[in-house]
């Protein structure tokens, strides 16, 4: 008999993070799920951790792969649960009752369920709340973290599996297409699902240019009419614009800034607000 939920943990050379994630899953008060470990042929001792807990898993494999999305797709194909949840190495569930509280809210009325999460920023936990209502504008700016997302398994068969040509944002591509193109039903769960490990490649500031480039390619292919909107939003997210919006929150500082800007405009050609 198929389980209602399959949990998939993808790992590559993160022995400590893998054991932390496995223990987080083992400590859950609700245990009627299928657990899969997909290791990319680690050489740091991760396989010893897999063997240590192998009786806990429905499936565990360790073999070379072509990246995180190739590994996630392997997990999807092996999973038999009605819904899939990805909790990768280093990520942990927020508390021992998370799955118990989630599973009573999941039924076949919605294809995607998602909650909120914490992420670590240096030594601080930062709360990340996802909106109740999703929109194309939201996805242009943000994403639903897969560590907070429960996806009906057959949705991957109906739409597509994760795009293995991307290294960072294939989950974003899947969700923006599923929700904004296919209009699949979704529901926000008003609870914190997990604590997200920000040491992954998608969290690194050094990968922002790569993310922007991949998003542009995806939008050109899937939503070509909206590419200019994305460019405009990208410009609004520039550091200087963020600084301007920060100053605007402080009345005295903003008055000084406006006065200085008006003074500069006196010496420039007339500004046209197109």
C-alpha positions in Angstrom: 0.0 0.0 0.0 1.4 3.4 -1.0 2.2 5.9 1.7 0.5 9.3 1.8 3.9 11.1 2.1 7.4 10.4 0.8 10.3 12.3 2.2 13.4 12.6 0.0 16.8 13.7 1.2 19.5 14.5 -1.4 23.1 14.5 -0.2 26.6 14.9 -1.6 29.6 15.1 0.7 27.8 16.5 3.7 28.2 13.8 6.3 27.4 16.0 9.3 24.4 17.6 7.6 23.0 14.3 6.4 23.0 12.8 9.9 21.4 16.0 11.3 18.7 15.8 8.7 18.1 12.0 9.3 17.8 12.5 13.0 15.3 15.3 12.5 13.1 13.0 10.5 13.6 10.1 12.9 12.4 12.2 15.8 9.0 13.0 14.3 6.0 11.8 16.3 4.2 10.8 13.1 6.1 8.1 11.3 3.8 6.6 8.7 5.9 8.0 5.7 8.3 6.6 3.2 11.9 7.9 3.5 14.4 8.0 0.7 18.1 8.9 0.7 19.7 9.8 -2.7 23.4 10.3 -2.3 25.6 11.4 -5.2 28.4 9.0 -4.6 29.9 10.9 -1.6 33.5 10.3 -0.5 33.4 12.0 2.9 31.9 9.2 4.9 28.3 10.0 4.1 27.8 6.4 2.9 28.7 5.2 6.5 25.9 7.4 7.8 23.5 5.9 5.2 24.5 2.4 6.3 24.2 3.3 9.9 20.5 4.2 9.5 19.6 2.0 6.5 16.8 0.3 8.3 15.0 3.7 8.5 14.8 4.1 4.7 12.5 2.7 2.1 15.2 3.3 -0.5 18.8 4.5 -0.3 21.2 4.8 -3.2 24.7 6.1 -3.5 26.0 6.7 -7.0 27.4 9.5 -9.1 24.8 11.9 -10.5 24.6 15.0 -12.7 23.7 17.4 -9.9 21.1 18.1 -7.3 18.1 18.0 -9.7 19.2 14.8 -11.3 19.3 13.4 -7.7 15.9 14.9 -6.9 14.4 13.3 -10.0 15.8 10.0 -9.0 13.9 10.3 -5.7 10.7 11.3 -7.5 10.9 8.2 -9.7 11.5 5.9 -6.7 8.9 7.5 -4.4 5.5 5.9 -4.1 3.9 8.5 -1.8 0.9 10.6 -2.9 2.8 13.7 -1.9 6.6 14.4 -1.9 8.7 16.5 0.4 12.3 17.4 -0.1 14.4 17.9 3.0 18.0 17.9 1.9 21.2 17.5 3.9 21.6 20.1 6.6 17.9 21.1 6.6 15.8 20.0 9.6 12.1 20.0 10.5 11.2 22.8 12.9 10.0 20.5 15.7 9.0 16.9 16.3 5.3 17.4 15.6 5.7 19.1 12.2 4.6 16.1 10.1 1.8 15.1 12.5 0.4 18.6 12.1 0.9 18.7 8.3 -0.5 15.4 7.4 -4.0 16.1 8.9 -4.2 19.1 6.6 -3.2 17.3 3.4 -5.9 15.8 1.2 -6.5 15.6 -2.6 -8.2 19.0 -2.8 -4.8 20.7 -3.5 -1.8 19.7 -5.6 0.7 21.9 -3.6 0.8 22.6 0.1 3.4 25.0 1.5 4.1 26.5 4.9 6.7 28.9 6.3 10.3 28.4 7.5 13.3 29.7 9.3 16.6 30.1 7.6 20.0 30.6 9.3 21.8 33.9 8.8 25.1 33.7 10.6 24.0 32.7 14.2 20.5 34.0 13.9 17.3 32.3 12.8 15.3 34.5 10.4 11.5 33.9 9.9 10.5 33.5 6.2 6.7 33.8 5.7 5.3 32.8 2.3 2.2 34.6 1.1 -1.3 33.2 1.4 -2.0 34.1 -2.2 0.6 33.4 -4.9 1.0 35.5 -8.1 3.2 35.8 -11.1 4.7 38.9 -9.5 5.6 37.0 -6.4 7.5 34.4 -8.5 9.3 37.0 -10.5 10.8 38.3 -7.2 10.8 35.2 -4.9 10.1 31.5 -4.7 8.5 28.9 -2.4 11.4 27.1 -0.7 11.1 23.3 -1.4 11.9 22.8 2.3 8.4 24.1 3.1 6.6 22.6 0.1 4.6 19.3 -0.3 3.9 18.5 -3.9 1.5 15.8 -5.3 3.7 13.2 -6.9 1.7 12.8 -10.1 2.1 16.5 -10.8 5.6 15.8 -12.0 4.2 13.3 -14.4 1.5 15.6 -15.7 3.8 18.7 -16.1 7.5 17.8 -16.1 10.3 16.6 -13.8 12.9 19.1 -12.6 15.0 20.5 -15.4 18.5 19.0 -15.0 20.2 21.6 -17.2 19.8 24.1 -14.4 22.0 23.9 -11.3 20.0 26.2 -9.0 16.5 27.2 -9.9 14.7 24.2 -11.5 12.3 24.1 -8.5 11.4 27.7 -9.2 10.8 26.8 -12.9 8.5 23.9 -11.9 6.5 26.0 -9.4 6.0 29.1 -11.5 4.8 26.9 -14.4 2.6 24.8 -12.3 0.9 27.6 -10.5 1.0 30.5 -13.0 0.6 28.5 -16.2 -1.3 25.3 -15.3 -3.2 27.0 -12.4 -2.9 24.0 -10.1 -4.7 24.4 -6.8 -2.5 25.2 -3.8 -2.9 26.0 -0.1 -0.8 27.8 2.4 -0.3 26.0 5.7 -0.1 28.5 8.6 2.8 26.8 10.3 6.6 26.7 10.3 7.8 23.6 8.5 11.6 23.6 8.6 14.9 25.3 9.3 16.6 25.9 6.0 20.4 25.4 5.7 21.7 28.4 3.8 25.0 26.9 2.9 23.6 25.5 -0.4 24.5 26.9 -3.8 21.2 28.7 -4.3 21.8 30.7 -1.2 25.3 31.9 -2.1 25.5 35.6 -3.2 28.1 34.5 -5.7 25.4 32.7 -7.6 23.0 35.6 -8.0 24.2 36.4 -11.6 23.7 32.8 -12.6 20.2 32.7 -11.1 19.3 35.9 -12.9 20.6 34.5 -16.2 18.7 31.2 -15.8 15.5 33.0 -14.8 15.8 35.1 -18.0 16.2 32.0 -20.1 13.2 30.3 -18.5 10.9 33.3 -18.8 11.9 33.8 -22.5 10.9 30.2 -23.1 7.8 29.9 -20.9 6.5 33.4 -20.4 8.1 35.6 -23.2 5.5 38.4 -22.8 6.6 39.0 -19.2 10.4 39.3 -19.7 10.3 43.1 -19.6 8.5 43.0 -16.3 11.2 40.8 -14.9 13.9 43.1 -16.1 12.1 46.0 -14.4 11.8 44.2 -11.1 15.4 43.2 -11.3 16.4 46.8 -11.6 14.2 47.7 -8.5 16.1 45.1 -6.5 19.4 46.8 -7.1 21.3 47.9 -4.0 20.9 51.6 -4.7 17.1 51.3 -5.0 16.9 49.3 -1.8 18.9 52.0 -0.1 16.4 54.7 -1.5 13.4 52.7 -0.1 15.2 52.4 3.2 15.8 56.1 3.4 12.1 56.7 2.5 11.1 55.1 5.7 12.8 57.8 7.7 10.9 61.2 7.2 13.7 63.6 8.0 16.3 61.8 6.0 13.9 61.4 3.1 13.1 65.2 3.1 16.9 65.9 2.9 17.3 63.5 0.1 14.3 65.0 -1.9 15.7 68.5 -1.4 19.1 67.4 -2.6 17.6 65.6 -5.7 15.5 68.7 -6.5 18.7 70.8 -6.4 20.5 68.5 -8.8 17.5 68.5 -11.2 17.8 72.3 -11.5 21.0 71.7 -13.4 19.8 68.9 -15.7 17.5 68.8 -18.7 13.8 68.6 -17.8 12.9 65.2 -16.4 10.1 63.4 -18.3 8.0 60.8 -16.4 7.1 58.4 -19.2 
